[in-house]
């Protein structure tokens, strides 16, 4: 197939690109800045707001849309990148006559979400679903995605090795007055597993009109995940200490974003479980996610 891939140079986009090329597909990658110089890949720079998308998408068999941000910078807001960006690529796909569309949302997206991150992801889903007559869409909602090139994975490695603040322990946002309250769970999913289901969906129309959770098999609290990661990297778990979520939210609201390594949305999202039912995903795709512990241990020596 000829596949139009947005976010082709990002963490998930790079893995999806590898999977597409391994299966022999031709890829046009929409990237924000640097071109991708690989056989079988045509790069278009400028991102979602700097290209004539309808012309760029024309002639492709499927669009895979992966663009998303976890932090807002200037005019790169959640609203613009998640909703307006999705509207542009969806409209371009329809205008170009490309009816197969695969989209990356996020686990926890819903109308009454606390964070703007999840609210805008939900709004983008709603826009896609309204195009049912013109677009054979499939939406994936991944949990926390991990892999050796992932930003969060690199942060875990830096905390483990003591090369990033707070140096002497690994922090997480904890509930309650001193952060020792209810511990929320996450189901980390390996990047290669995520890339595989995206490409699987691109190759078939049978899963059109469906929304899937994409989660790992291990449901870990944040402290459990931190200890598992540090044990894989150091040979023994590092101390994990909570930062009260109420305090972190206050800091995020009053402190310039460039001064702190987290934002309000990240704190808000940490205060709810990020797990989901993957029964339908396993049934439709034969999905068998690799456990976090085993997959992290496998690539920990490279961190």
LINWO-V419034 format. One record per helix or strand. SS is the DSSP state (H for helix, E for strand). FROM is the first residue (numbers start at 0). TO is the last residue. If there is no record, write none. Layout:
ss;from;to
SS;FROM;TO
SS;FROM;TO
This chain:
ss;from;to
E;1;5
H;10;21
E;25;30
E;40;44
H;52;56
E;61;64
E;72;72
E;75;75
H;77;94
E;99;103
H;115;128
E;135;141
E;144;145
H;150;160
E;169;173
E;184;185
E;188;189
H;190;201
E;209;213
E;219;220
H;221;233
E;239;243
H;244;253
H;256;258
H;263;269
E;273;273
H;278;284
H;291;299
